[in-house]
Amino acid sequence: MDDILIIFDPNHTDIQEILNDFNSLHPRLRFTAETEDDCTLNYPDLSKRRTPTGLRTAISRKPTFTDTIIPFTSNHPIQHKYANVRYMYSKTDSIPITYSKKNINKN
C-alpha cells in the first residue's frame, strides 16, 4: 500500500479511531500513522509543510541519501543509465514545487 494523506481537524477527528477502522478492513493489512513534526510531514521524496495559507511542498531526502547516480562510464546497460535520469527529471516535474526549491533542498 502506498502512502495515504489524511488532513483532519484533531478537535473533531480521532486519528486512532480512523487507524483502527483501517486496520480492521483485512487481517493482512497493517496501517500506521505518522503525524506532523513542526508543521511538517515527510513522505518518500517529498515534504508537506502546513502554513497559515495552505500546504507547501518540497523535495525531501532521507539522511542516508547519497545523491549518487549510475556513472555514464560504468558497465551498466545504457537503458539503465537513461532510466535513472528520466526518473529524476520526472520526479522534479511531477512534484508541484517552485523552481528554486527544485535546485536546492538537500538535507
Secondary structure, 3 states (H helix, E strand, C coil): CCCCCCCCCCCCCCHHHHHHHHHCCCCCCCCCCCCCECCEEEECCEEEEEECCEEEEEECCCCCCCCCCCCCCCCCCHHHHHHHHHHHHHHHHHCCCCHHHHHCCCC
